Amino acid sequence: MVDPVDRETAGGAYQWYVLGLLVLIYILGTVDRAVLSVIAEPLKLQFQLSDKQIGALTGTAYSVTYALAVLPMGWLIDRMDRRALLSITVAIWSVLTAACAISSSFIMLVAARMGVGAAEAPVMPASLSLIADVIPKRLRNTAISIYVSGAAVGQILIFILGGWLLMHFDWRRVFLVAGAPAALLAALFYLTTREPNRGALDADLGAVSAKAPKDPPRQVTEVIRDILGNTALCLAILGYTLVTGVGYSVTVWITSFLVRVHGMTVGQGAIWAGVGFGLCMTVGSLLAGPLADRLSDGDQRRVAIIPAVTTVLGAASGTVMSLANGWVLSIAGLSVFALMAGFFISTATSLVLSLAAPSERGITMATNRLVSILLGTGLIPVMTGAISDAIGGAGSIRPALLFTTALLPLCTFCYATIYRILPKVQSGCTPALRKGEAGS
C-alpha cells in the first residue's frame, strides 16, 4: 500500500487524477439519475401516467432502495477497499440504466430504477471519503466544489444530449446512451487508483506527514447517536436535505414546465434546461470552492455564510422563474437559481464532511444521504407533482414550482444558526463528531 502522504498521493498529478475519475463517476451517476427528467413527457404519454406517478418514478422508486442500501454501504465504506466497492456498484447501475430501454411497462421501469437506487447508494459517501484522504485539507472545499460540479455537468449532458436524441430517436435510445459508458469507467477506476490510508491528511497543515489516530470503526448506531447529539451537524444535514431536494425537484420538472407553460417541444425544453440549469450550476459550483477556501481561512464556520446568503437569492430567482409570463425571463430566473444552487449545494456538502470524524466519514455521509434521499430528493419531487395534480390544468406546474423553491429560506435559517453556534477556530481544525476528539 502506498502511504497517502507521499508525493504521489498527497500532491501533484495523482490527487487530481483521482478527483477527476470521481467527478466522471458522479457525472455519469447524475446522467443515469436525471435521465427520467428529460423523457418524462414521452413516458407519460406512452404509459398514460399521472404527474404523481412521474414524481414517484423519478423520486420514490429510486429513493426507497437507495435508503435501504445506503447505511449498510456506509458501514462497508469505513471497513473495506473503497475503490473496489465503487467500481462494482458503478458497473451494476450502468447495466440497470441501459436495461430500462427494454421496459414494456411502468412496473418494469420502477423495478429497474429501484435497482439503480440501491447500486448508487455508496457513490457519494465513498467518493467524499476518498477525496478527504487524497486532497490536502487546505484545498478540500475547492475539491468538493469540483466534485459537486459533476452533478451540473451531468445535467448539461443529459438535457442537451437527451434533448437532441429525442429529436431524432425515441426515449429508449436515451436510456442506452445514458447507461453504457459508466461500466468502462468503473474498470478504469479500479485498475489505475490505490486505496489511501484514512485520516492521514487531517493532521495539522504544518505537519502533514503526521499519522492520524487509527481508532477502530464504531457501530452504525453509535455514530448515529452522536450525530443526533451534534446540533451543528444535524442542521447541516437538514440544510443539505432541503437544498438538494429543491434543486433536484426543479431539474425533474423544469422540462415539463417549459413544455406546458411556455409551449416548447420536449427537445427544446430539455436543451434550454440543460443550458439554463446545468451550465450555470457548473459555474456556481466551481466558484464556490475557491471562495469557501479563501473565506474560511481555517475556520470552517465561515463557509456557512455562503449557503445562508445564496439560498435567499435562490428563492428570489425561483419566484421569477415560476411566475414570469415570457420564456426568456423564466430562463433567466432559472439560470440565476442554478448559479445559486452551485454555491449552496457544494458548500452544504463541504460543511457536512467537515463535521464528520475521519474514521466515520462513510457512515456519516451515508446518514446524510439517507436523510436527503428520503426527505429531499425522494419526497420533494413527489410533493411538487402532487401539488400540480391537486391544482390541475396545463399551468398547474407553475405554482407547484413556486412553492417548492419557497422552501429555501428554511435552509437560510439552518446555515445562519450553524454559523452562530460553531466555535470560532483559528487553525485548520474543525469541530469533530465525537466529544473530546481532535478536529478533522
JOMO-V780578 format. One record per helix or strand. SS is the DSSP state (H for helix, E for strand). FROM is the first residue (numbers start at 1). LEN is the number of residues. If there is no record, write none. Layout:
BEGIN
<<SS/FROM/LEN> <SS/FROM/LEN>>
END
This chain:
BEGIN
<<H/7/4> <H/13/26> <H/40/8> <H/51/27> <H/82/21> <H/106/29> <H/137/32> <H/171/22> <H/200/3> <H/205/3> <H/220/9> <H/231/32> <H/266/31> <H/300/24> <H/327/28> <H/358/20> <H/380/12> <H/396/10> <H/408/14>>
END
